[in-house]
Amino acid sequence: MNPQTIDAYIETFPAEVQVILQKVRAAIRKAAPDAEEVISYRMPSFKQDGHLVYFGAFKKHIGLFPPVRDEKLRAAASAYAGEKGNLRFPFDRPIPYGLIGRIVKSRLKENLAKSAKKGTGKRRA
């Protein structure tokens, strides 16, 4: 599988997983409406002044790959913590779309602050 767009990536999964992936995508888009959708490392990703998050579907879960630095968010996401800082949202439990949005907003804030420090930021949150 080597999709070139997020739509193409999502289309490779069963219908019930496609619905979840579209909702994850919508939660990210709502949190970062100006972010660019890309495929990176064969996974959907959103970029704005750097990568915000990657996400993908696996056999038993949805994976979200952000470095969660905010302590409150880290505590809220601890039930989903996987290896190397990724988050795993099992298919047999409700997907926390609100938490995903909060994580993306936090990452966007970090990216924009870093870009502003460098003088390269182009967009505001």
Secondary structure, 3 states (H helix, E strand, C coil): CCCCCHHHHHHCCCHHHHHHHHHHHHHHHHHCCCCEEEEECCEEEEECCCEEEEEEECCCEEEECCCCCCHHHHHHHHHHECHHHCEEEECCCCCCHHHHHHHHHHHHHHHHHHHHHHCCCCCCC
